[in-house]
Amino acid sequence: HTNLNAVITLKDEIIFKLQSVNVDVIDLSEFFENSNNLKENYPLGYIGHFSKIGYKNLAKVIEKKLKK
């Protein structure tokens, strides 16, 4: 069991609790997990801080969700 697994489990629990009290949640992990090129969104090629392009992609996902 790694720290990443613990964080993911905690994330799911937090999202569930927020949604159960009608708080809108934008889960950005799905977008970035489905990215074919980690180096495009993360400067070191693994999950951590976003690159300039990663932040732009992040903003696009949020903007799309807010327009719904």
C-alpha positions in Angstrom: 0.0 0.0 0.0 1.7 3.2 -1.1 1.0 6.8 -0.1 -0.5 7.5 -3.5 -3.1 4.8 -2.9 -3.9 6.3 0.5 -4.3 9.7 -1.0 -6.6 8.4 -3.8 -8.8 6.6 -1.1 -9.0 9.7 0.9 -9.8 11.8 -2.2 -12.7 9.5 -3.0 -14.0 9.8 0.5 -13.8 13.6 0.5 -15.6 13.9 -2.8 -18.3 11.5 -1.6 -18.9 13.6 1.5 -18.9 16.9 -0.4 -21.4 15.6 -2.9 -23.6 14.2 -0.1 -24.1 17.7 1.2 -24.7 19.1 -2.4 -21.3 20.7 -2.9 -20.2 20.8 -6.5 -16.9 19.1 -7.1 -14.6 19.4 -10.1 -12.5 16.2 -10.1 -9.5 17.2 -12.2 -7.6 13.9 -11.7 -9.7 12.1 -14.4 -8.6 14.5 -17.1 -4.9 14.3 -16.2 -4.9 10.6 -15.6 -6.2 10.1 -19.2 -3.5 12.4 -20.6 -1.2 10.5 -23.1 1.7 12.8 -22.4 2.6 13.4 -18.7 5.5 15.6 -19.6 3.1 18.0 -21.4 1.2 18.6 -18.1 3.9 17.9 -15.6 7.5 19.3 -16.1 9.2 16.2 -14.6 7.0 13.7 -16.3 5.2 12.4 -13.2 2.3 13.7 -11.1 3.3 16.7 -9.0 3.4 20.4 -9.9 1.9 21.3 -13.2 3.8 22.8 -16.1 2.7 26.0 -17.9 0.7 23.9 -20.4 -0.7 21.8 -17.5 -2.1 24.9 -15.8 -3.7 26.0 -19.1 -5.3 22.6 -19.4 -6.4 22.8 -15.8 -8.1 26.1 -16.5 -9.9 24.7 -19.6 -11.3 21.8 -17.6 -12.6 24.2 -14.9 -14.0 26.6 -17.4 -15.9 23.9 -19.2 -17.3 22.6 -15.9 -18.4 26.1 -14.8 -20.2 26.7 -18.2 -22.5 23.7 -17.6 
